[in-house]
Amino acid sequence: MSLSLTLACLWALVANVLAMTPSRDNHWRNAYILIAIGIPIVGYVTVQHGHWTGLLVLAAGCSVLRWPVIYLGRWLRRGMRQSKGPAE
């Protein structure tokens, strides 16, 4: 297995272990750290193995960090609704 896929599997293992530990802030601090580490790993996997494998690793990361993704989607939808002005 290549280094990039090994790092992605290690990231997933660490993410699952962190999810099992108690947290006072509902794991948001862990999520920010995992996102900051995970984005370069997804890029590295994409460079080494192509777009489809990169998308598969990205989907796996989004399934682990589903609440930050849900809140991002809500924030983007709210921003799109507010940016639409009255039709003239």
NORBEL-V67540 format. One record per pair of residues at least 12 apart in sequence whose C-alpha atoms are under 10 Angstrom apart, sorted by sequence separation. I is the first residue (numbers start at 1). J is the second residue. D is the distance in whole Angstrom. If there is no record, write none. Layout:
I:J:D
I:J:D
This chain:
18:30:7
19:31:9
42:54:6
43:55:10
45:57:8
46:58:10
18:31:9
41:54:9
42:55:8
45:58:10
42:56:9
43:57:10
15:30:8
42:57:6
43:58:9
15:31:8
18:34:10
41:57:9
42:58:6
41:58:9
15:33:10
15:34:7
38:57:10
39:58:8
42:61:9
14:34:9
38:58:9
12:34:9
39:61:9
11:34:8
38:61:8
11:37:8
12:38:9
35:61:9
11:38:7
34:61:9
35:62:10
8:37:10
8:38:8
11:41:9
34:64:10
35:65:8
7:38:9
34:65:9
8:41:6
31:64:9
32:65:10
35:68:9
7:41:7
8:42:8
31:65:7
6:41:10
7:42:10
30:65:10
31:66:10
4:40:10
5:41:9
8:44:9
31:67:9
32:68:9
4:41:7
5:42:9
7:44:9
8:45:8
28:65:10
31:68:8
3:41:10
4:42:8
7:45:9
4:43:9
5:44:9
6:45:10
28:67:9
4:44:6
5:45:6
28:68:8
3:44:9
4:45:5
5:46:10
3:45:9
4:46:9
2:45:9
4:47:9
5:48:9
4:48:7
5:49:9
3:48:9
4:49:9
12:57:10
19:64:9
2:48:8
15:61:9
19:65:10
2:49:9
5:53:9
9:57:9
12:60:8
16:64:8
5:54:10
8:57:7
12:61:8
15:64:7
8:58:10
11:61:9
15:65:9
5:57:9
8:60:10
12:64:8
8:61:9
